[in-house]
Amino acid sequence: MVVLLIELAITGVLVVFLLAKKGTLTTDAAILLTCGTIFGHAFYSVAAGPLPLTFPRLWTGWIFARWLWDYARGRHALSRWGVAEIGLYGFLLFIAVQLSQTHWQYNEKKPLAFFLFFLLLPASVYFALSNSRISIAELKKFRWIIVAFGLYLAVTAILETKGPSALVFPRYIMSSEFPTYLGRARGPFLNPVANGVAMTMGIAAAASFWPVVQRRGKIAIAGYIGVAMIGVFLTYTRSCWAGAVLGLGGFILWHLPPRARVATLCIGLVVGLPVLIKVKEFSSSFKRDKEVTVEQMEESAALRPLLARVAWEMIRNNPWTGVGYGQHAEHNQFYIQSAETDLPIQKAAPYVQHNSVLSLMVETGVFGTSLFALFAFGSVATALRVASNVSIPWEMRCVAWIQLAMLASMGFNSAWHDVLVEDGAFQIWTVLAGLTMAVQRTTQEVPQASHSSTQPTAQAPTARTPAAEGSPPQKNAAWPGPRAALG
């Protein structure tokens, strides 16, 4: 055992050394989303006081340490805060102050653990990525890693639901030790919603190669999307189905000519509405989880109006600051007993909120929800600006399209699930939002640097070149990369 630990330690040191020499923040972020998900808490953890250490938590520390090292060497620079940063960092500060004034030790310190691992660590990754410089080559590696991860999730979804389950890796995915959602495609997230959001991200990453590949490449991408959509279907979660269709559909519609866009949208509505009706009938009458009957599934769906009423009672009594982050279950019983209603809201007592906005309003009030909404608005606005800016090479701005497709899935799912407490979901958002912000800031710096370094002197004659005559610039292949352009 000692020899094995020594070998693992030596291997780990070598891997870290190679990554330190060859890796970048972007590849580190891709490893966090992929290996950090697969080899997370359920795979292995080390007891270190009240908060165990896991690979993704240690890797987040590595990412921040690399950023500090690069920043000290002048490779990165701090940028002025925008709406997204004000919202995110203000939200974290609000939660930290709120926890200090409420019962953060509740339920084995889960409120504190949720804050540290579901909010603070993802936010630190966003900080590092958004304040970094990025290149086309780095983003291309990132996209390939995400495509491979999406394929892994889709194949794993097929194996864990249709078999042979012996091929599923890691084995904890099939373990009855984690019975919740067992029988659906929950993947290494152990949650079908987070799994569906991640597969949608993989679909968008694959689709981002469509404009730059030939016919064979397009056939491969279409096949990939087909396999990934099967994986999304096997989550047996309607919001995941709709989210994936929204994400991919929005990507396709935007890149169609205007007339084709309108025609496709009309055909989609005519065909899609009857399909939605049939899907609703089908999805409400079949068994999804191994440990849950069809009757229990129907009862769970009927809980949402009851949970909404419980949320209203709690919000009405704590409108500004909420009852405390991660403390819904500690307070809901009091409001259920004191509520004046004919609805059987007692049935909702054991459950958490099934809506992200209601959950935020209950636990953080108007102040906390408004701050988080600023982050959401700012990150979406940045993604739209980058995605629609044709002066940015496609190989860079496509990361904004990946973020928008992922947010379409996450946004739709948030109406039916509290996605912010699903391990890994918010991490996906902060990584993509951070990369999109890095693309915007990097491409804003490049023209300024290039302009200042190529200004002619008063006596220096300038040659008449095709570019000076107004001919179109070279294709994206001529783009030297922001890091090269910045010197």
C-alpha positions in Angstrom: 0.0 0.0 0.0 2.8 2.4 0.9 4.6 1.6 -2.4 1.4 2.3 -4.3 0.9 5.6 -2.6 4.5 6.6 -3.3 4.0 5.7 -7.0 0.8 7.7 -7.1 2.5 10.7 -5.5 5.4 10.6 -8.0 3.0 10.3 -10.9 1.0 13.2 -9.6 4.1 15.4 -9.3 5.1 14.5 -12.9 1.6 15.3 -14.2 1.5 18.6 -12.3 5.0 19.5 -13.7 3.9 18.7 -17.2 0.8 20.8 -16.9 2.7 23.6 -15.3 5.1 23.7 -18.4 2.6 22.9 -21.2 -0.8 23.6 -19.8 -2.8 26.9 -19.7 -5.7 28.2 -17.7 -8.1 27.2 -20.5 -6.9 23.5 -20.5 -7.0 23.5 -16.7 -10.6 24.7 -16.9 -11.4 21.9 -19.4 -9.9 19.3 -17.0 -11.9 20.7 -14.2 -15.2 20.2 -16.1 -14.3 16.7 -17.3 -11.9 14.9 -14.9 -13.2 17.0 -12.0 -16.7 15.7 -12.7 -15.7 12.1 -13.2 -13.3 11.8 -10.3 -15.3 14.0 -7.9 -16.5 13.5 -4.3 -18.4 10.2 -5.0 -15.2 8.7 -6.6 -12.8 9.6 -3.8 -12.4 12.1 -1.0 -9.9 12.6 1.8 -11.3 13.5 5.3 -9.7 16.9 6.3 -11.8 18.1 9.2 -15.4 19.0 8.5 -14.9 19.6 4.8 -13.3 16.7 2.8 -10.8 17.2 0.1 -11.6 16.1 -3.4 -9.8 16.3 -6.8 -12.0 19.1 -8.3 -11.5 21.2 -5.1 -7.8 20.7 -5.2 -7.7 21.4 -9.0 -9.6 24.6 -8.5 -6.8 25.7 -6.1 -4.3 24.8 -8.8 -6.1 26.9 -11.3 -6.1 29.9 -9.0 -2.4 29.3 -8.2 -1.5 29.2 -11.9 -3.4 32.5 -12.5 -1.5 34.1 -9.6 1.8 32.9 -11.0 1.0 34.1 -14.5 -0.3 37.4 -13.2 3.0 37.9 -11.3 4.9 37.3 -14.5 2.7 39.9 -16.4 0.8 37.4 -18.6 -2.6 38.4 -17.3 -4.0 41.7 -16.1 -6.9 42.7 -13.8 -9.9 44.1 -15.7 -12.5 46.6 -14.7 -15.6 45.0 -13.2 -18.7 44.9 -15.3 -22.3 44.1 -14.5 -21.6 40.3 -14.2 -18.7 40.8 -11.8 -20.6 43.3 -9.6 -23.5 40.8 -9.4 -21.5 37.7 -8.8 -19.0 39.1 -6.2 -21.8 41.1 -4.5 -23.9 37.9 -4.3 -21.0 36.1 -2.7 -20.4 38.9 -0.2 -24.1 39.0 0.7 -24.2 35.2 1.3 -21.1 35.3 3.4 -22.6 38.1 5.6 -25.9 36.3 5.7 -24.4 33.0 6.8 -22.5 34.7 9.7 -25.9 36.0 11.0 -27.9 32.8 10.5 -27.6 29.1 11.4 -24.8 28.1 9.0 -24.1 25.0 11.1 -27.5 23.5 10.2 -27.6 19.9 9.0 -23.9 19.2 9.4 -22.8 22.6 8.1 -24.4 22.1 4.7 -25.1 25.8 4.2 -21.4 26.5 4.6 -20.4 23.6 2.4 -22.9 24.7 -0.3 -21.5 28.2 -0.2 -17.8 27.1 -0.4 -18.1 24.3 -3.0 -21.2 25.3 -5.1 -20.6 29.1 -5.2 -17.2 30.3 -4.0 -15.0 27.8 -5.8 -16.8 28.2 -9.2 -16.7 32.0 -8.7 -12.9 31.8 -8.2 -12.6 30.0 -11.5 -14.6 32.7 -13.2 -12.4 35.3 -11.7 -9.2 33.6 -13.0 -10.5 33.0 -16.5 -12.2 36.3 -17.0 -9.0 38.2 -16.1 -6.8 36.2 -18.4 -5.7 36.4 -22.0 -6.7 33.7 -24.4 -5.8 32.4 -27.8 -7.5 30.5 -30.7 -5.3 27.4 -30.1 -6.2 27.2 -26.4 -10.0 27.5 -27.2 -9.7 24.8 -29.9 -8.2 22.4 -27.3 -10.9 23.3 -24.9 -13.6 22.6 -27.4 -12.1 19.2 -28.4 -12.0 18.2 -24.7 -15.6 19.2 -24.2 -16.7 17.3 -27.3 -14.9 14.2 -26.0 -16.6 14.7 -22.6 -20.0 15.0 -24.2 -19.5 11.7 -26.1 -18.4 10.0 -22.9 -21.6 11.2 -21.1 -23.8 10.1 -24.0 -22.3 6.6 -24.2 -22.4 6.3 -20.4 -26.1 7.3 -20.5 -26.8 4.5 -23.0 -24.8 1.9 -21.0 -26.3 2.8 -17.6 -29.9 2.7 -18.8 -29.9 0.1 -21.5 -26.8 -1.9 -20.7 -24.4 -3.6 -20.4 -24.0 -1.7 -17.1 -20.8 -3.5 -16.3 -19.0 -1.2 -18.8 -20.1 2.0 -16.9 -17.2 3.9 -15.5 -16.8 5.0 -12.7 -18.7 2.3 -10.9 -20.4 4.6 -8.4 -22.7 5.7 -11.2 -24.5 2.4 -10.9 -24.2 2.0 -7.1 -27.3 1.7 -5.0 -25.4 3.6 -2.4 -26.6 6.7 -4.3 -30.2 5.7 -5.0 -31.6 9.1 -6.1 -32.3 9.0 -9.8 -30.9 5.5 -10.2 -32.4 4.2 -13.5 -32.0 7.5 -15.4 -29.0 8.7 -17.3 -27.5 10.6 -14.3 -23.8 10.1 -15.3 -20.9 11.1 -13.0 -23.0 14.0 -11.8 -25.5 11.5 -10.2 -28.1 13.9 -11.4 -30.0 13.8 -14.7 -30.5 17.5 -14.9 -26.8 18.4 -14.6 -26.0 15.5 -16.9 -28.4 16.9 -19.5 -27.0 20.4 -19.3 -23.4 19.0 -19.7 -24.5 16.9 -22.8 -26.1 20.1 -24.3 -22.7 21.8 -23.8 -21.0 19.0 -25.7 -23.6 19.2 -28.5 -22.9 22.9 -28.8 -19.1 22.4 -28.7 -19.4 19.8 -31.6 -21.7 22.2 -33.6 -19.1 25.0 -33.2 -16.9 23.0 -35.7 -19.6 22.9 -38.3 -18.6 26.2 -40.2 -14.9 25.2 -40.5 -15.1 21.5 -41.6 -15.8 19.8 -44.9 -18.6 17.3 -45.8 -17.1 14.4 -43.9 -16.7 16.5 -40.8 -20.3 17.7 -41.0 -21.4 14.0 -41.3 -19.4 13.2 -38.2 -20.9 16.2 -36.3 -24.4 15.1 -37.3 -23.7 11.6 -36.0 -22.3 13.0 -32.8 -25.3 15.2 -32.2 -27.6 12.2 -32.8 -25.8 10.1 -30.2 -25.7 13.0 -27.7 -29.5 13.6 -28.1 -30.1 10.0 -27.4 -28.1 10.5 -24.2 -30.2 13.5 -23.3 -33.4 11.6 -23.9 -32.3 8.9 -21.6 -32.2 11.3 -18.7 -36.0 10.9 -18.8 -36.3 14.5 -17.8 -38.6 16.7 -19.9 -36.9 19.9 -19.1 -33.6 18.5 -20.3 -35.2 17.4 -23.6 -36.6 20.9 -24.1 -33.4 22.6 -23.0 -31.3 20.6 -25.5 -33.7 21.4 -28.3 -33.7 25.1 -27.4 -29.9 25.2 -27.2 -29.3 23.4 -30.5 -32.3 25.0 -32.2 -31.2 28.5 -31.3 -27.7 27.8 -32.7 -29.1 26.5 -36.0 -31.6 29.3 -36.4 -29.1 32.1 -35.9 -26.8 30.8 -38.6 -29.5 30.3 -41.2 -30.4 33.0 -43.8 -33.3 35.2 -42.7 -35.9 33.6 -45.0 -34.8 30.1 -44.1 -34.9 31.1 -40.5 -38.5 32.1 -40.6 -39.5 29.0 -42.6 -37.7 26.7 -40.2 -39.3 28.4 -37.2 -42.8 28.0 -38.7 -42.3 24.4 -39.6 -40.8 23.7 -36.2 -43.9 25.2 -34.5 -46.3 23.3 -36.7 -44.6 20.0 -36.2 -43.3 20.6 -32.7 -46.6 21.4 -30.9 -48.3 18.1 -31.6 -45.0 16.3 -30.7 -44.9 18.1 -27.4 -48.4 17.0 -26.5 -47.5 13.4 -27.3 -44.3 13.6 -25.3 -46.1 15.0 -22.3 -48.6 12.1 -22.4 -45.7 9.6 -22.8 -43.4 11.0 -20.2 -46.1 11.1 -17.5 -47.0 7.5 -17.8 -43.7 5.5 -17.6 -41.3 4.5 -14.9 -38.1 6.5 -14.7 -36.3 5.8 -11.4 -35.7 2.3 -10.2 -36.7 3.1 -6.7 -39.8 5.2 -7.6 -43.1 4.0 -9.0 -45.2 5.8 -11.6 -47.7 6.8 -9.0 -44.9 8.4 -6.9 -43.6 10.3 -10.1 -47.1 11.7 -10.7 -47.3 12.7 -7.0 -43.9 14.4 -7.3 -45.1 16.5 -10.3 -48.2 17.5 -8.3 -46.0 18.9 -5.6 -44.8 21.9 -7.6 -47.9 24.1 -6.9 -47.7 23.2 -3.2 -44.0 24.1 -3.1 -44.8 27.4 -4.8 -47.4 28.2 -2.1 -44.8 27.3 0.6 -42.3 29.6 -1.1 -44.9 32.4 -1.2 -45.5 32.1 2.6 -41.8 32.2 3.3 -41.1 35.1 1.0 -43.9 37.1 2.3 -42.4 36.9 5.8 -38.8 37.4 4.8 -38.9 39.4 1.6 -35.6 41.3 1.7 -32.9 38.9 3.0 -34.6 35.5 3.0 -34.4 32.8 5.7 -30.8 32.0 5.1 -28.8 30.3 2.3 -29.2 26.5 2.3 -31.7 26.7 5.2 -35.0 26.2 3.5 -35.6 22.8 5.1 -35.0 24.3 8.6 -37.7 26.9 8.3 -40.4 25.6 5.9 -42.2 23.5 8.6 -43.1 26.6 10.6 -44.6 28.3 7.6 -46.4 25.2 6.5 -48.1 24.9 9.9 -49.1 28.6 10.1 -50.3 29.0 6.5 -54.0 29.7 6.0 -54.9 27.7 2.9 -57.0 24.8 1.8 -54.1 23.2 -0.2 -52.5 20.1 1.4 -49.1 21.9 1.6 -48.1 19.5 4.4 -47.1 17.1 1.6 -44.4 19.5 0.6 -42.6 19.5 3.9 -39.8 17.0 3.1 -38.9 18.6 -0.2 -36.7 21.5 -1.3 -37.8 24.0 -3.9 -38.1 22.8 -7.5 -37.5 26.2 -9.0 -34.2 28.1 -8.9 -35.8 31.6 -8.7 -38.2 30.6 -5.9 -35.3 28.9 -4.1 -33.2 32.1 -4.3 -36.1 34.3 -3.2 -36.8 32.1 -0.2 -33.2 31.8 1.0 -31.7 35.1 -0.1 -34.6 37.5 -0.5 -34.9 40.3 -3.0 -31.3 41.5 -2.3 -29.6 38.2 -3.0 -31.8 37.4 -6.0 -31.2 40.8 -7.5 -27.5 40.4 -7.2 -27.5 37.0 -8.8 -29.8 38.3 -11.6 -27.1 41.0 -12.3 -24.6 38.2 -12.9 -27.0 36.3 -15.1 -27.9 39.4 -17.1 -24.2 40.5 -17.5 -23.0 37.1 -18.6 -25.8 36.6 -21.1 -25.3 40.2 -22.5 -21.5 39.6 -22.9 -22.1 36.3 -24.6 -24.6 37.9 -27.1 -22.1 40.7 -27.8 -19.2 38.3 -28.5 -21.4 35.8 -30.4 -22.7 38.5 -32.8 -19.4 40.4 -33.3 -18.2 39.2 -36.7 -14.9 41.0 -36.3 -13.9 38.4 -33.8 -12.6 35.2 -35.4 -15.2 32.4 -35.3 -12.7 30.1 -33.5 -12.9 32.5 -30.6 -16.4 33.8 -30.5 -17.9 30.3 -30.8 -17.3 29.8 -27.1 -20.0 32.4 -26.5 -22.4 30.3 -28.6 -21.5 27.3 -26.5 -22.4 29.3 -23.4 -25.7 30.5 -24.8 -26.7 27.0 -25.8 -25.8 25.7 -22.4 -27.7 28.6 -20.7 -30.8 27.8 -22.8 -30.8 24.3 -21.3 -29.9 25.5 -17.8 -32.5 28.3 -17.9 -35.3 26.0 -19.0 -34.3 23.4 -16.3 -34.2 26.1 -13.6 -38.0 26.5 -13.9 -38.5 22.9 -12.8 -35.3 22.3 -10.7 -33.0 24.1 -8.4 -30.0 23.9 -10.6 -27.7 25.9 -8.3 -27.6 23.1 -5.7 -26.7 20.4 -8.3 -23.0 19.7 -8.1 -21.2 20.8 -11.2 -24.0 22.8 -12.9 -22.9 26.2 -11.7 -19.3 25.3 -12.4 -20.1 24.8 -16.1 -21.7 28.2 -16.2 -18.8 30.1 -14.6 -16.2 28.4 -16.8 -18.0 29.2 -20.0 -18.9 32.8 -18.8 -15.3 33.3 -17.7 -13.9 32.2 -21.1 -16.4 34.4 -23.0 -15.4 37.4 -20.9 -11.7 36.6 -21.6 -12.4 36.5 -25.4 -14.1 39.9 -25.2 -11.3 41.5 -23.2 -8.5 39.9 -25.2 -9.9 40.9 -28.6 -10.5 44.4 -27.3 -6.8 44.7 -26.3 -5.4 43.3 -29.6 -6.5 46.1 -31.9 -5.2 48.7 -29.5 -1.9 47.0 -29.1 -1.5 46.5 -32.9 -2.6 50.1 -33.6 -0.1 51.6 -31.2 2.8 49.4 -32.5 2.2 50.0 -36.2 1.7 53.8 -36.2 4.0 55.3 -38.9 6.3 58.2 -38.0 5.9 61.6 -39.5 8.6 61.0 -42.2 8.1 57.3 -42.8 6.3 56.7 -46.1 3.7 54.1 -46.2 3.4 51.5 -49.0 0.1 51.0 -50.8 -1.0 47.5 -49.9 -4.2 45.7 -50.9 -5.4 46.1 -47.3 -4.9 49.9 -47.6 -6.9 49.9 -50.8 -9.9 48.5 -49.0 -9.6 44.8 -50.0 -11.1 42.3 -47.6 -8.7 41.0 -44.8 -7.4 37.4 -44.8 -9.5 34.6 -43.4 -9.3 33.6 -39.7 -6.3 31.4 -40.4 -4.2 34.6 -40.7 -5.2 35.7 -37.2 -1.9 35.3 -35.1 -3.8 34.8 -31.9 -4.3 37.4 -29.2 -1.2 36.3 -27.2 1.0 36.6 -30.3 -0.5 39.9 -31.3 0.1 41.2 -27.8 3.7 40.1 -27.9 
